[in-house]
Amino acid sequence: MNTYGCGLWVQSAPLGTGTRTLAVRGSSGTSTTVVDYTLVVTAR
């Protein structure tokens, strides 16, 4: 699934339970951002 964001905002479909990786990649001019988050999604 690809999700696109602009600035500080992002919208994604709901995640199912389990361990997920959120990968953020971006660039503007000579600046580049590469961030990986590991999310653990649990049911309530």
C-alpha positions in Angstrom: 0.0 0.0 0.0 1.3 3.5 -0.9 0.2 6.5 1.1 1.2 10.0 0.3 1.7 12.9 2.7 2.4 16.6 2.5 4.2 18.5 5.3 3.2 17.2 8.7 0.0 15.3 7.6 -0.6 11.9 6.3 -3.7 9.8 5.6 -3.7 6.0 5.6 -6.2 3.2 5.5 -6.8 1.6 8.9 -4.1 -0.9 9.9 -4.9 -4.5 10.9 -3.5 -5.9 14.1 0.1 -7.0 14.2 3.5 -5.5 13.6 3.7 -3.0 10.8 6.5 -0.8 9.3 5.8 2.8 8.4 8.4 4.0 5.9 8.7 7.7 5.3 10.7 8.9 2.3 10.9 12.4 1.0 13.0 14.9 -0.7 13.0 18.6 -1.7 15.9 20.2 -3.5 19.0 18.9 -1.8 17.3 17.7 1.4 16.3 14.1 1.9 14.3 12.4 4.7 14.4 8.6 5.4 12.6 7.4 8.5 11.3 3.9 9.4 8.8 3.3 12.3 7.8 0.0 13.7 4.2 0.0 14.9 2.5 -2.7 17.0 -1.3 -2.5 16.4 -3.5 -4.2 18.9 -7.3 -4.7 19.2 -9.1 -2.9 22.0 
